[in-house]
Amino acid sequence: MSKNRTSETPASTRVMALLDEGSFVEIGQAVTARTTDFNMQQKDTPADGVITGYGVIDGNLVYVYSQDASVLKGAIGEMHAKKIAAIYDMAMKMGAPVIGLVDCAGLRLQEATDALEAFGNLYYKQSMASGVIPQITAIFGTCGGGLSVVPALTDFTFMEGKKGKLFLNSPNAIEGNRVEKCDTSSAKFQSEETGLVDVVASEEEILEEIRSLVCMLPCNNEDDASYEECMDDLNRICTDIENAAEDTALVLSMVSDENVFFETKRNYAKDMVTGFIRLNGMTVGAVANRTKVFDEEGNVAEEFDGTLSAKGCKKAAEFVEFCDAFNIPIVSFTNVSGLKASKCSERHLPKAMAKMTYAFANATVAKVNVVIGKAYGSAYVAMNSKSVGADMVYAWPNAEIGMMDANLAAKIMYAGADADTIKEQAANYKELQSNPLSAARRGYVDTLIAPEDTRKYLIGAFEMLFTKREERPSKKHGTV
């Protein structure tokens, strides 16, 4: 940080805590507001309310902007927005992530169309950067109105749990609502209901989590620096992994190098787990169905019915699209019994499921699927099955792969039969149709593996698939 800055502000403190010590170089420190309307020339606007520059995180180059709420409450003016846009230009040229630390009162009213024009250009820069460089936003104060689109245009969003506010319209501006009734701007609402926020934590924890995430991600869509030396045993046995199968967040941690798992959208659609693991030092994106959430004491904190939900499909689709854009291989763990049945699901699930199916099918990165439980019907097909493009499919011996539960299938096929007949035919159906060996004989499963060997099989698969190249039909883009 420049020695000319007379006092430490939260904006500058955050930058210093985020980056490696002594690595930050500020750009545009002398920039101030240039408008003179409403006596603005009499107001002091150092750096026009936003600190911009670059530095490193564990040696990785990153570009940073941090809004200074001590300057006009962090309101965005023309030069403020132009400084951030300039950081995007540099990041795109150098192929490095952009991290935004947000604490802002909104657009600066005194600058009207000048501010809007510059702010619109920031939207444009973010859109151009999407899929080219990783974009991360952390919200420490207010992020309202048009500014709320900024984190939505980025790849990952962090939010301080107490002071952070994120909203398009303030809670009291929503007809029939008051903030006391439902605080739609709270971290809880934005992480659990909208799925816009990946991580809710304290300021200190957020900065540390961002550092961890940056170290797992490639710096851009061409140069992959997301590898590190693996000190873990490549053939390590994952003891008791079957006992954790219901909470796949635990499964992912168990198979990963040094048990590292960075979970994304942690409080949203918990029936679907997404995040990053490492296998032999390589970052791998993971998508997994989940039926239970266990707390730190091993007790069941939440439970789900094992079906695909609209929110879960949306969460998975967005994550897979990110991984494919940045050439991050994908592993999925399938344990799904069908499709969620409700009026809300009928409104949203078909399109959400289509988006997830399309995301898996459209991805050209290496894709591996592990069937660890039930895999029924079209829900199984959509979850990165061989038929929609998985390169390798493994299954645990206890897996069930087929159209539906054997007992239900028998009741449908032998309607009106006695109980003994139903039981006999259910056993036959399970053996002939739902047995993973049956799927393997047809080529839908490549190998049946012991659960405890999952880690070493995944490492072997991704090593084999490392040089994968796959072409797609020539088109501008899909429309799903």
C-alpha positions in Angstrom: 0.0 0.0 0.0 1.2 3.5 -0.8 3.0 5.3 2.0 1.0 8.4 1.1 -2.2 7.0 2.4 -2.5 8.7 5.8 -4.8 6.2 7.6 -5.7 2.6 7.4 -9.2 2.0 6.2 -11.2 -1.3 6.2 -10.8 -1.3 2.4 -7.0 -1.1 2.6 -6.8 -3.5 5.5 -8.7 -6.1 3.6 -6.4 -5.9 0.6 -3.3 -6.3 2.8 -4.8 -9.3 4.6 -5.8 -11.0 1.4 -2.5 -10.7 -0.5 0.9 -12.0 0.3 2.7 -9.6 2.6 4.3 -6.7 0.7 3.1 -7.8 -2.7 0.3 -5.2 -3.3 0.9 -2.5 -5.9 -1.8 0.2 -6.1 -2.9 1.6 -9.4 -4.8 4.8 -9.8 -4.3 6.2 -6.3 -4.4 9.8 -7.6 -7.7 9.4 -9.4 -10.5 11.5 -8.0 -14.0 12.4 -9.1 -14.0 14.8 -12.0 -17.6 16.1 -11.9 -18.3 19.6 -10.5 -22.1 19.3 -10.3 -23.7 19.9 -6.8 -20.4 21.3 -5.5 -18.7 17.9 -5.8 -15.4 19.7 -6.3 -15.6 20.7 -2.6 -15.8 17.1 -1.5 -12.6 15.0 -0.9 -12.7 11.8 -2.9 -9.3 10.1 -2.5 -8.9 7.3 -5.1 -12.6 8.0 -5.9 -13.6 5.6 -3.2 -12.0 2.4 -4.5 -8.5 0.9 -4.1 -7.3 -0.9 -7.2 -4.1 -2.8 -8.0 -2.5 -6.1 -8.2 -0.5 -8.5 -5.9 0.0 -12.2 -5.4 -1.7 -15.0 -3.4 0.8 -17.8 -2.6 2.7 -16.6 -5.6 -0.3 -16.4 -7.9 -0.9 -13.1 -9.6 -4.3 -11.5 -8.9 -6.0 -8.2 -9.5 -8.0 -6.6 -6.7 -10.4 -3.8 -6.1 -11.6 -2.8 -2.7 -14.4 -0.2 -2.2 -13.7 2.4 0.5 -16.9 3.2 2.4 -15.2 6.1 4.1 -15.4 8.0 0.8 -19.0 9.0 0.1 -20.0 5.7 1.7 -18.3 3.9 -1.2 -20.8 5.1 -3.8 -19.8 4.4 -7.4 -19.1 7.4 -9.6 -17.7 7.6 -13.1 -14.0 7.4 -12.2 -14.7 4.7 -9.5 -16.2 2.4 -12.1 -13.6 3.2 -14.7 -10.8 2.2 -12.3 -12.4 -1.2 -11.8 -12.9 -1.6 -15.5 -9.2 -0.8 -16.1 -8.3 -3.6 -13.6 -10.4 -6.0 -15.7 -8.6 -4.9 -18.8 -5.2 -5.6 -17.2 -6.4 -8.9 -15.8 -7.6 -10.1 -19.2 -4.3 -9.2 -20.8 -2.3 -11.0 -18.2 -4.7 -13.9 -17.7 -5.1 -13.5 -13.9 -8.2 -13.6 -11.6 -10.1 -10.5 -10.4 -11.1 -10.3 -6.8 -13.7 -7.6 -5.8 -14.1 -6.5 -2.2 -17.5 -4.8 -2.0 -18.7 -2.2 0.5 -20.9 0.3 -1.4 -23.9 2.6 -1.0 -24.8 2.3 -4.6 -24.4 4.6 -7.6 -23.4 8.2 -7.0 -26.5 10.4 -7.6 -24.4 13.5 -8.3 -22.9 11.9 -11.4 -26.1 10.4 -12.9 -25.5 9.3 -16.5 -21.7 9.5 -16.3 -21.8 7.0 -13.5 -24.4 4.8 -15.3 -22.3 4.8 -18.5 -19.1 3.8 -16.7 -21.0 1.3 -14.5 -22.5 -0.3 -17.6 -19.1 -0.7 -19.1 -18.1 -2.6 -15.9 -21.0 -5.1 -16.7 -19.5 -5.4 -20.2 -16.0 -6.1 -18.9 -17.3 -8.7 -16.5 -19.2 -10.4 -19.3 -16.2 -10.5 -21.6 -14.1 -11.9 -18.8 -16.6 -14.7 -18.0 -15.0 -18.0 -18.8 -11.6 -16.4 -19.5 -10.4 -15.5 -16.0 -11.9 -16.5 -12.6 -13.9 -13.7 -11.0 -14.5 -13.6 -7.2 -16.6 -11.2 -5.2 -16.6 -10.7 -1.4 -19.4 -8.6 0.2 -18.4 -6.9 3.5 -21.0 -4.2 3.6 -23.9 -3.1 1.3 -24.2 -4.4 -2.2 -27.6 -3.1 -3.5 -29.5 -2.2 -6.6 -27.6 -2.5 -9.9 -24.4 -3.4 -8.0 -26.0 -6.7 -7.0 -25.6 -7.8 -10.6 -21.8 -7.6 -10.1 -21.5 -10.6 -7.9 -24.0 -12.5 -10.0 -21.7 -12.0 -13.0 -18.8 -13.4 -11.1 -18.0 -17.1 -10.5 -17.8 -17.2 -6.7 -19.4 -14.9 -4.1 -18.5 -14.7 -0.4 -20.5 -12.7 2.1 -19.9 -11.5 5.7 -22.6 -13.0 7.8 -23.5 -10.0 10.0 -22.8 -6.7 8.1 -23.1 -7.9 4.6 -26.3 -6.9 2.7 -27.1 -8.0 -0.9 -30.2 -7.0 -2.7 -31.7 -5.8 -5.9 -34.6 -4.1 -4.1 -34.3 -3.5 -0.4 -36.5 -5.7 1.8 -38.9 -2.8 2.6 -39.3 -1.9 -1.0 -40.9 -5.3 -1.8 -44.7 -5.2 -1.7 -46.1 -6.9 1.4 -42.7 -7.3 3.0 -40.8 -5.7 5.8 -37.2 -6.5 6.8 -38.5 -7.8 10.1 -40.7 -10.3 8.3 -38.1 -11.5 5.7 -34.7 -9.9 5.4 -34.1 -10.7 1.7 -30.8 -8.8 1.8 -29.3 -11.0 4.5 -26.5 -13.5 4.0 -28.8 -16.3 5.1 -31.5 -15.5 2.5 -28.9 -15.0 -0.3 -27.0 -18.2 0.4 -30.0 -20.5 1.2 -32.8 -19.2 -1.1 -31.2 -17.6 -4.1 -27.9 -19.5 -4.2 -26.0 -16.4 -5.2 -23.6 -16.7 -2.2 -21.1 -19.6 -2.0 -19.7 -19.0 1.5 -21.0 -17.1 4.5 -18.4 -16.3 7.2 -16.5 -13.7 9.2 -14.3 -11.2 7.4 -11.1 -12.9 8.5 -12.4 -16.3 7.4 -13.6 -15.0 4.0 -10.2 -13.6 3.1 -8.5 -16.9 4.1 -11.1 -18.9 2.1 -10.5 -16.8 -1.0 -6.8 -17.5 -0.7 -7.6 -21.2 -0.5 -9.9 -21.0 -3.6 -7.4 -19.1 -5.7 -4.7 -21.7 -5.0 -7.1 -24.4 -6.4 -8.2 -22.6 -9.6 -6.3 -22.2 -12.8 -5.3 -18.5 -13.4 -7.2 -18.4 -16.8 -8.8 -20.7 -19.4 -5.6 -21.5 -21.1 -2.7 -21.6 -18.6 -3.4 -24.1 -15.9 -1.5 -23.5 -12.7 -3.9 -25.5 -10.5 -1.4 -28.3 -9.7 0.7 -28.9 -6.7 2.9 -31.7 -5.5 0.9 -34.5 -4.0 2.3 -35.7 -0.6 -0.6 -38.1 0.0 -0.5 -41.8 -0.8 -1.9 -42.3 -4.4 -3.1 -45.8 -3.4 -4.5 -44.8 0.0 -7.4 -47.0 1.1 -10.5 -45.0 2.0 -11.6 -47.0 5.0 -15.3 -46.8 6.0 -16.1 -44.6 3.0 -19.4 -46.6 2.6 -20.5 -45.4 5.9 -20.2 -41.8 4.7 -22.0 -42.4 1.4 -25.2 -40.6 2.4 -23.2 -37.4 3.0 -21.1 -37.1 -0.1 -19.3 -34.0 1.2 -17.5 -36.5 3.5 -16.9 -38.9 0.6 -15.3 -36.2 -1.4 -13.1 -35.2 1.5 -12.0 -38.8 2.0 -10.9 -39.4 -1.6 -9.1 -36.0 -2.0 -5.4 -35.4 -1.4 -4.9 -34.6 2.3 -8.7 -34.6 2.6 -8.9 -31.1 1.0 -12.4 -30.2 -0.2 -13.6 -26.7 -1.1 -17.4 -26.7 -1.2 -19.3 -24.2 -3.2 -22.8 -22.9 -2.6 -22.6 -24.6 0.7 -26.0 -23.5 2.1 -28.0 -23.8 -1.2 -29.7 -27.0 -2.4 -27.8 -29.2 0.0 -29.2 -32.3 -1.7 -26.5 -31.6 -4.4 -22.9 -31.2 -3.4 -20.5 -29.2 -5.6 -16.9 -28.2 -5.0 -13.2 -28.8 -5.7 -11.0 -31.7 -4.6 -7.4 -32.6 -5.5 -6.3 -35.9 -6.9 -2.6 -36.5 -7.3 -2.2 -32.7 -7.0 -4.7 -31.9 -9.8 -7.8 -29.8 -9.1 -11.0 -31.7 -10.0 -14.5 -30.4 -9.9 -16.9 -32.6 -8.0 -20.7 -33.0 -8.2 -22.6 -35.4 -6.0 -26.1 -36.3 -4.8 -26.6 -36.2 -1.0 -29.3 -37.7 1.1 -28.1 -36.7 4.6 -26.0 -34.0 6.2 -24.0 -35.0 9.3 -22.8 -32.5 11.9 -19.4 -32.5 13.5 -20.6 -35.0 16.1 -21.8 -37.5 13.4 -25.5 -36.8 14.0 -27.9 -36.3 11.2 -28.5 -32.5 10.8 -30.6 -32.6 7.6 -32.1 -35.3 5.5 -33.3 -35.5 1.9 -35.4 -37.9 -0.1 -32.8 -38.9 -2.7 -34.5 -37.3 -5.7 -33.3 -34.6 -8.1 -34.5 -31.1 -7.2 -34.7 -28.0 -9.5 -32.3 -26.1 -7.2 -29.9 -29.0 -7.1 -29.9 -29.3 -10.9 -29.3 -25.6 -11.3 -26.5 -25.7 -8.8 -24.8 -28.6 -10.6 -25.3 -27.1 -14.1 -23.6 -23.8 -13.2 -20.7 -25.6 -11.5 -20.1 -28.0 -14.5 -20.2 -25.0 -16.9 -17.5 -23.3 -14.8 -15.3 -26.4 -14.7 -15.6 -26.9 -18.5 -14.8 -23.3 -19.2 -11.6 -23.5 -17.2 -10.6 -27.1 -18.3 -11.1 -28.5 -14.9 -11.9 -32.3 -15.0 -15.2 -33.4 -13.4 -16.1 -36.4 -11.1 -19.6 -37.1 -10.1 -21.0 -39.4 -7.4 -24.4 -40.7 -8.3 -27.0 -41.8 -5.7 -30.4 -40.7 -7.0 -33.8 -42.5 -6.8 -35.8 -40.3 -9.1 -37.3 -36.8 -9.6 -38.7 -34.6 -6.9 -42.5 -34.6 -7.1 -44.2 -31.3 -6.1 -46.1 -28.4 -7.7 -43.0 -26.3 -7.5 -40.9 -29.0 -9.1 -43.3 -29.2 -12.0 -42.7 -25.5 -12.7 -39.0 -25.5 -12.5 -37.5 -29.1 -12.6 -37.8 -29.9 -16.3 -35.8 -26.8 -17.4 -33.3 -27.1 -14.6 -32.8 -30.8 -15.3 -32.3 -30.0 -19.0 -29.7 -27.4 -18.1 -27.8 -29.9 -16.0 -28.0 -32.6 -18.6 -26.8 -30.2 -21.3 -24.0 -29.0 -19.1 -22.7 -32.6 -18.6 -23.2 -33.5 -22.2 -21.7 -30.3 -23.5 -18.6 -30.4 -21.3 -15.5 -31.6 -23.2 -13.2 -32.0 -20.1 -12.5 -35.4 -18.7 -15.6 -36.8 -16.9 -15.8 -39.7 -14.5 -18.9 -41.0 -12.8 -19.1 -43.2 -9.7 -22.4 -44.8 -8.9 -22.4 -45.3 -5.1 -26.0 -46.1 -4.4 -29.3 -45.9 -6.4 -29.3 -44.8 -10.0 -32.8 -44.9 -11.2 -34.5 -43.6 -14.4 -33.9 -40.4 -16.2 -32.4 -38.9 -13.0 -29.6 -41.4 -13.3 -29.2 -40.6 -17.0 -28.9 -36.9 -16.3 -26.2 -37.4 -13.6 -23.2 -37.7 -15.9 -24.1 -41.2 -17.1 -22.2 -43.0 -19.9 -25.0 -42.1 -22.3 -24.6 -38.4 -21.9 -20.8 -38.4 -22.2 -19.0 -39.7 -19.1 -15.6 -41.1 -20.2 -15.4 -43.6 -17.4 -18.1 -45.0 -15.1 -17.4 -46.9 -12.0 -19.9 -48.5 -9.6 -19.8 -49.8 -6.1 -21.0 -53.4 -5.7 -24.1 -52.3 -3.7 -25.2 -49.9 -6.4 -28.6 -50.3 -8.1 -28.8 -49.1 -11.7 -32.0 -49.3 -13.6 -35.5 -47.9 -14.3 -36.8 -47.9 -10.7 -36.9 -49.8 -7.4 -37.3 -53.5 -8.0 -40.3 -53.9 -5.7 -42.1 -51.1 -7.5 -41.3 -52.4 -10.9 -42.6 -55.9 -9.9 -45.9 -54.4 -8.6 -46.4 -52.6 -11.9 -45.4 -55.5 -14.2 -47.4 -58.0 -12.1 -50.3 -55.9 -11.0 -52.9 -58.0 -9.1 -50.5 -60.8 -8.4 -50.1 -62.2 -4.8 -47.4 -61.1 -2.4 -45.2 -64.1 -3.0 -45.2 -63.6 -6.7 -44.4 -59.9 -6.3 -41.5 -60.8 -4.0 -40.1 -63.4 -6.4 -40.4 -61.2 -9.4 -38.8 -58.2 -7.5 -35.8 -60.4 -6.7 -35.6 -61.4 -10.4 -35.9 -57.8 -11.5 -33.2 -56.7 -9.1 -30.8 -59.5 -10.4 -31.5 -59.0 -14.1 -32.1 -55.3 -14.4 -30.9 -53.3 -11.3 -27.7 -55.2 -10.5 -24.5 -53.1 -11.4 -23.0 -56.2 -13.0 -25.9 -56.3 -15.4 -25.1 -52.6 -16.4 -21.4 -53.6 -16.7 -22.2 -56.4 -19.0 -24.0 -54.0 -21.3 -21.0 -51.5 -21.2 -22.9 -48.8 -19.2 -20.4 -49.4 -16.3 -16.7 -49.8 -17.0 -15.6 -51.4 -13.8 -17.1 -52.5 -10.5 -14.8 -51.2 -7.7 -14.6 -51.8 -4.0 -15.6 -48.5 -2.2 -12.3 -48.3 -0.3 -10.4 -48.3 -3.7 -12.3 -45.3 -5.1 -9.5 -42.8 -4.6 -6.9 -44.9 -6.5 -9.3 -45.7 -9.4 -10.2 -42.0 -9.8 -6.5 -41.0 -9.8 -5.8 -43.6 -12.5 -8.8 -42.5 -14.6 -7.9 -38.9 -14.6 -4.2 -39.7 -15.4 -5.4 -41.7 -18.4 -7.8 -39.0 -19.5 -5.3 -36.1 -19.1 -4.7 -35.7 -22.8 -8.4 -36.0 -23.8 -9.4 -34.0 -26.8 -13.0 -33.9 -28.0 -14.6 -31.9 -30.8 -18.2 -30.6 -30.8 -20.4 -29.6 -33.8 -19.5 -26.2 -35.1 -22.0 -23.6 -33.7 -21.9 -20.2 -32.1 -23.4 -21.6 -28.8 -26.1 -23.8 -27.5 -29.5 -22.5 -26.5 -30.5 -24.7 -23.5 
